[in-house]
Amino acid sequence: MPLKLMYITNQPEIALLAEQNGVDWVFVDLELNGKVERQGHLDTVISRHAVRDVSRLRAVLKHAELLVRVNPIFQGSRYEINEVINRGADVVMLPYYKTVDEVATFIELVDKHAQVCLLCETKEAVACMPDVLQLPGIDYIHIGLNDLHLSYGQSFFIRTAR
């Protein structure tokens, strides 16, 4: 499988420019639940994107796929996942999962209406990976180094571009 280039933005004009320059996935980042507590003390970018940004980007993209990172599984996951799919997400990403059950729930909620991407970024996700890989319906797995290094208590840090 070829390398997929992605660019995180909620700005339609930037998304279009990224697409025109070969970006495969334009990435809307809705994840906020628990993120500030995990990464707020670090020099990382915490996006403040909104569900309406999915529609705004869908309206301008012609070739690039629209990837949307939702929140980890929570009480509102069904609504959030349905909303991003209805607004045009091609790929929906599950961040910060720790169990096979969370992944199975996510796959069930996406219900083949979009591609499924898992964001492996906890030591628990690494530990349950053999069982996760037995689940049908996973299209992509991305490794998230920022939270993964925190989960393992490592002192190195991946700086994000600003």
Summary of the structure (lengths in Angstrom):
residues: 162
radius of gyration: 15.2
end to end distance: 28.5
largest distance: 41.6
contacts: 463
relative contact order: 0.14
helix: 36%
strand: 17%
